[in-house]
């Protein structure tokens, strides 16, 4: 009887450990996903900034040309 109880306890412990490990894995995955999303957002922001800068530069260049023509 004692052996059985011990076995059961061991099994329970193992199950608990497994569950904890799974939870940890899930958390890690979530963190990784969050990081990826943040990186993507940053990239998008950079792209937008570049586009805006390019547009501004183009407009300024045009203005300069117009002034020269006059």
Protein Blocks (a to p, Z undefined) as FASTA:
>chain_A
ZZmmmmmmmmmmmmmmmmmmmmmmmmmmmmmmmmmmmmmmmmmmmmmmmmmmmmmmmmmm
mmmmmmmmZZ
